[in-house]
Amino acid sequence: MQIDAHKRTLGQVLQQGQHIVPRYQRRYAWESQNIKDFWSDITDTTEPHFLGSMVTSGATSAPREVIDGQQRLTTTIITLCVLRDLYQEFGNTARVTGIKEYLEYIDRDGHRNHRLKNRDASAAGRLNDNILLDREHRAVAPGYDPGALESQAYDTFERLARDLLQNAPDKIQQLDEIRDAILESEVVYINVEDRKNAFTIFETLNDRGKSLTVLDLVKNLLFAEIVSSDEDSSERAWSQILEMLDDLTFEGMTPDVFLYYAWNSKHHARNSSADTVEQARLRRSIADQIESSNDRDAAARDLIIGLQTDAKILAGLNQTLSSNGSPDPWRGLDTTWRRDKYEDICDRLYGVLVAGSSQPFPLLLSLMRAYLSEHNAIPRKTLIEFLDAVESFQFRWSIAQKSSTSTIRRIYRQSASLVSASTSKPDFESAIKSFVTGASKIDASDAQFRDGISRLAYSRTRSKDSFKIRHILTRIEKSYQETKLDLSRQLSMEHLQGLEGRSEVTPRNSWIFKIGNLALVPPEINSNLPKTFPDKCDELRNWINGEDKQLVEAIDSKVWKSEQANERHGAIIHRALELWPRTQI
């Protein structure tokens, strides 16, 4: 292994040529506090600041790929652009020219190139249009985005610099001191010609202190196996994975958690056990699969494509939840998409997701991957049957507020593995039977489910349960023979007895915030309803279902008190027990 390791200043690093940021690297992520810390490090000392190690890969005379150091190099470029613009503002064109020598260079063909180049077009555009362009050209650039982290970093550095300049007797001298502090900051610069060995050194250097994420380690593992001719498409796929993960809104869904669910959604032929592969074993499990392959390059590329597919499915699930169960998010994933193919499926997916638990993700990923597959796809009717079982079990479990256990994780993992390995309708039906058998042993009891619904409450300060309550009321409304409501849209929940003047902490008012006192109405109606129940009745009559007997009677009599709300509360629970029955073999 040929290693070139030297202590170098940032100025020397930048001027040695061009550094390439591959597509698989995460987008620029430094926020205000990171910037302020870096600023303090370079301005509060007379000694050169030490920035740690940087690892690159590539031949001596060629552009070098940044394995470790992308964030620091990007930050350095941003700070130098701030200084360039301030020098320009003060009319010092000589120093502007000097700074530009660290931002760009002329190659042997006479072409001007940036010292730092992002292979990812989006990242390259953000850096160019928000930072590298001169100030007067920036605002009209097509990719100008003041909300981008690169732009925010620029603004933070500019504010810090201007604060320092405010009382400086010689502003150019002050800027020179900042410039020199940045360019004279030091790193241990390590270049390894062989990319695989560069990843090994990167992992070794990061073995102490702040550990690399599991996804970082897996990324290194995979790209170390991919031959140079295949790099481009794999890098694009990895970049798309990271972008999709950045857009997810699932609580606690970090890249490492995504990897955990994605890997546990698959059947692994080398491992006869379907036990959950825990976070600490993920890298080893993935490495074992690659090492057992006859073509490690192809295996690594296939794994990246598989993760890309899973990220797309997870994005589809995320949008299904945020869109109140709309089938539209799957339009881009299925070339044969039709609304009727997905409406019933998304209704059940929403029922699983609205419960707020992440435990079903391995099975949901496996099921939707099978449904989207062109080969050995799960039949739609079988998928709906499977999702019915999953939704009933998970919704009861979550409403009963039962905690996560190794048993429920194992059930989802084993079912996901069975689905992943299925090649025929009997295989999928066997997987359903296995899930139902396991779920039936630990399902929430009717008493636990009933008590869970009774604990649900909704007010201005207690909105966490609102989606679960709305889902229960919506599903009950769908179970009626007819409805006056447009159930394809998200409806509002009206407190039949209003909240005005009612304290949430007073026990006698508790019924007002419970499901028995809540009804679904269109949002535009909800915002214009009178405050008192008798005054609401004429409008409510236009929307309340005739099968909601307790409420219909109250509207006719224009009387609504805790007795009527509690009676309706019981009727809602009874209906919910029918709609979400206990899992049985």
Long-range contacts (C-beta under 8 A, 24 or more apart in sequence): 1-192, 1-194, 1-197, 2-192, 2-193, 2-194, 3-190, 3-191, 3-192, 3-197, 3-201, 4-60, 4-190, 4-191, 4-192, 5-188, 5-189, 5-190, 5-191, 6-188, 6-189, 7-186, 7-187, 7-188, 7-189, 8-186, 8-187, 8-188, 8-189, 9-48, 9-183, 9-184, 9-185, 9-186, 9-187, 10-51, 10-76, 10-182, 10-183, 10-184, 10-185, 10-186, 10-187, 11-102, 11-183, 11-184, 12-189, 13-54, 13-73, 13-187, 13-189, 14-73, 14-76, 14-102, 14-115, 14-116, 14-183, 15-101, 15-102, 15-105, 15-115, 17-61, 17-62, 17-63, 17-64, 17-105, 17-115, 18-63, 18-64, 18-105, 18-113, 18-114, 18-115, 18-116, 18-117, 19-56, 19-63, 19-64, 19-65, 19-66, 19-73, 19-115, 19-116, 19-117, 20-58, 20-63, 20-64, 20-65, 20-66, 20-117, 20-118, 20-119, 21-66, 21-70, 21-73, 21-74, 21-116, 21-117, 21-118, 21-119, 21-120, 21-123, 22-65, 22-66, 22-119, 22-223, 22-231, 22-235, 23-119, 23-120, 23-235, 23-236, 23-238, 23-239, 24-219, 24-223, 24-234, 24-235, 24-238, 24-239, 24-242, 25-66, 25-70, 25-120, 26-242, 27-120, 27-122, 27-123, 27-126, 27-149, 27-242, 27-243, 27-246, 28-70, 28-71, 28-74, 28-123, 28-126, 28-127, 28-149, 28-150, 28-153, 29-71, 29-149, 30-71, 30-74, 30-75, 30-149, 30-153, 31-149, 31-152, 32-152, 32-156, 34-75, 35-75, 35-153, 35-156, 35-157, 35-160, 36-156, 36-160, 38-75, 39-157, 39-160, 42-178, 42-181, 42-182, 42-185, 43-164, 43-178, 43-181, 48-181, 48-184, 48-185, 48-186, 49-181, 49-185, 49-186, 50-185, 50-186, 50-187, 51-185, 51-186, 51-187, 52-187, 52-188, 53-187, 53-188, 53-189, 53-190, 53-205, 54-187, 54-188, 54-189, 54-190, 55-190, 55-191, 55-192, 55-198, 55-201, 55-202, 55-205, 56-189, 56-190, 56-191, 56-192, 56-198, 57-191, 57-192, 57-193, 57-194, 57-195, 57-198, 58-191, 58-193, 59-193, 60-191, 63-117, 64-191, 65-195, 65-198, 67-195, 67-198, 67-199, 67-202, 67-220, 68-202, 68-205, 68-206, 69-187, 72-187, 73-116, 74-116, 74-127, 74-150, 75-153, 76-182, 77-103, 77-115, 77-116, 77-127, 77-131, 77-132, 78-131, 78-150, 78-153, 78-154, 78-157, 79-157, 79-178, 79-182, 80-179, 80-182, 81-131, 81-132, 81-154, 82-154, 82-157, 82-158, 82-161, 83-161, 83-175, 83-178, 83-179, 83-182, 85-134, 85-135, 85-158, 86-158, 86-161, 86-162, 86-165, 86-175, 87-172, 87-175, 88-134, 88-135, 90-171, 90-172, 90-175, 92-172, 95-172, 95-175, 95-176, 95-179, 99-179, 102-183, 103-132, 119-235, 120-235, 120-239, 122-243, 126-150, 126-151, 130-154, 195-223, 195-224, 195-228, 196-224, 196-225, 199-223, 199-224, 200-224, 213-254, 213-255, 213-256, 214-256, 214-259, 214-260, 214-279, 214-282, 214-283, 215-255, 215-256, 215-258, 215-259, 217-283, 218-259, 218-282, 218-283, 218-286, 221-283, 221-286, 221-287, 221-290, 221-300, 222-286, 222-290, 222-300, 222-303, 222-304, 223-300, 225-290, 225-296, 225-297, 225-299, 225-300, 226-297, 226-300, 226-301, 227-297, 230-297, 230-301, 233-301, 234-300, 234-301, 234-304, 237-304, 237-305, 237-307, 237-308, 238-304, 238-308, 240-308, 240-311, 241-304, 241-307, 241-308, 241-311, 244-311, 244-312, 244-314, 244-315, 245-311, 247-315, 247-318, 248-314, 248-315, 248-318, 249-318, 249-322, 250-314, 250-318, 250-321, 250-358, 251-356, 251-358, 252-358, 253-314, 253-358, 257-358, 258-310, 258-311, 258-314, 259-307, 261-310, 261-314, 261-358, 261-361, 261-362, 261-365, 262-306, 262-307, 262-310, 262-311, 262-314, 262-365, 264-362, 264-413, 264-416, 265-310, 265-361, 265-362, 265-363, 265-365, 265-366, 265-369, 265-416, 265-420, 266-306, 266-366, 266-416, 266-417, 266-420, 267-417, 267-418, 267-420, 267-421, 268-417, 274-413, 274-414, 274-417, 274-418, 275-410, 275-413, 275-414, 276-406, 276-409, 276-410, 276-413, 309-369, 309-372, 310-365, 310-369, 313-364, 313-365, 313-368, 313-369, 313-372, 314-361, 314-365, 316-368, 317-349, 317-353, 317-361, 317-364, 317-368, 320-346, 320-349, 320-350, 320-353, 321-350, 321-353, 321-354, 324-350, 324-489, 324-490, 325-349, 325-350, 325-351, 326-488, 333-372, 334-372, 341-380, 344-384, 345-371, 345-380, 345-383, 345-384, 345-387, 348-384, 348-387, 348-388, 348-390, 348-391, 349-387, 350-471, 351-391, 351-395, 351-471, 351-475, 352-387, 352-390, 352-391, 352-394, 352-395, 354-395, 354-467, 354-468, 354-471, 355-394, 355-395, 355-397, 355-398, 355-399, 355-468, 356-398, 356-467, 356-468, 357-394, 357-397, 357-398, 357-404, 359-394, 359-404, 359-408, 359-409, 359-412, 360-390, 360-394, 360-412, 361-412, 362-412, 362-413, 362-416, 363-390, 363-412, 363-415, 363-416, 363-419, 363-435, 364-390, 365-416, 366-415, 366-416, 366-417, 366-419, 366-420, 367-416, 367-419, 369-420, 370-419, 370-420, 370-422, 370-428, 376-422, 376-423, 376-424, 378-419, 378-422, 378-425, 378-428, 379-425, 379-428, 382-425, 382-428, 382-429, 382-432, 385-432, 386-419, 386-428, 386-431, 386-432, 386-435, 389-432, 389-435, 389-436, 389-439, 389-583, 390-435, 391-580, 392-580, 392-581, 392-582, 392-583, 393-439, 393-443, 393-583, 395-471, 395-580, 396-443, 396-444, 396-448, 396-449, 396-452, 396-580, 396-582, 396-583, 397-443, 397-444, 398-468, 399-444, 399-449, 399-452, 399-453, 399-456, 399-468, 400-444, 400-445, 400-448, 400-449, 400-451, 400-452, 401-452, 401-455, 402-444, 402-448, 405-442, 407-438, 407-442, 408-442, 410-438, 411-435, 411-438, 411-439, 411-442, 414-438, 433-585, 436-583, 436-584, 436-585, 437-585, 439-583, 440-582, 440-583, 440-584, 440-585, 443-582, 443-583, 444-582, 445-582, 446-577, 446-582, 449-576, 449-577, 449-580, 449-582, 450-573, 450-577, 453-515, 453-572, 453-573, 453-576, 454-514, 454-569, 454-573, 456-514, 456-515, 457-510, 457-513, 457-514, 458-493, 458-495, 458-513, 458-515, 458-518, 459-499, 459-504, 459-513, 460-499, 461-504, 462-504, 462-513, 466-493, 469-493, 469-515, 469-518, 470-520, 472-515, 472-572, 472-576, 473-515, 473-518, 473-519, 473-520, 473-572, 474-520, 475-576, 475-579, 476-572, 476-575, 476-576, 476-579, 477-520, 477-545, 479-575, 479-579, 480-545, 480-546, 480-547, 481-547, 482-545, 482-546, 483-545, 484-542, 484-543, 484-544, 484-545, 485-520, 485-521, 485-522, 485-543, 485-545, 486-522, 489-522, 490-523, 491-520, 491-521, 491-522, 491-523, 492-520, 492-521, 492-522, 492-523, 492-525, 492-526, 492-527, 493-518, 493-519, 493-520, 493-521, 493-526, 494-518, 494-519, 494-520, 494-521, 494-526, 494-529, 494-536, 494-540, 496-533, 496-536, 496-540, 496-551, 496-554, 496-560, 496-565, 497-533, 497-560, 497-561, 497-565, 498-531, 498-532, 498-533, 500-531, 508-562, 511-562, 511-565, 511-566, 511-569, 512-565, 514-565, 514-569, 515-569, 515-572, 516-565, 516-566, 516-567, 516-568, 516-569, 516-570, 516-572, 517-565, 517-568, 517-569, 519-543, 519-544, 519-548, 519-551, 533-558, 533-559, 533-560, 534-558, 534-559
